[in-house]
Amino acid sequence: MKLFVDVSIYCGDQGGVHAIMRKEFDIDAVPVPGMYLEDPMWKEEKEIGRIIFNPGEGYYCMVLKEENDQLVRCEDRAACEKLEKGYRFHEWKSASEC
């Protein structure tokens, strides 16, 4: 089954979302809220906040707890672009590319 994880990069000087980064996983077990996800992009694992299941399309979407709190913020556009580049290096794509 497919699992999609989205991370929104909020930019302080733009007052909104700079980019939504997405990574796709093939999974055998269904994660549940309260579990943690590790990725080489992050120094520490991130807590899973919600799991959304789309049976018609056959996939799950994971919402990280920090996404619920909108804590992925950068000070300015340059910092947002640097963070986006880091996500791309670790095989994340812009949600609009998926």
Secondary structure, DSSP 4 states (H G I P E B T S, - for coil): -EEEEEEEEEETTTTEEEEEEEEEEE-SS---TT-EE--TT-SS-EEEEEEEEETTTTEEEEEEHHHHHT--EESSHHHHHHHHHHHHHTT-EEGGG-
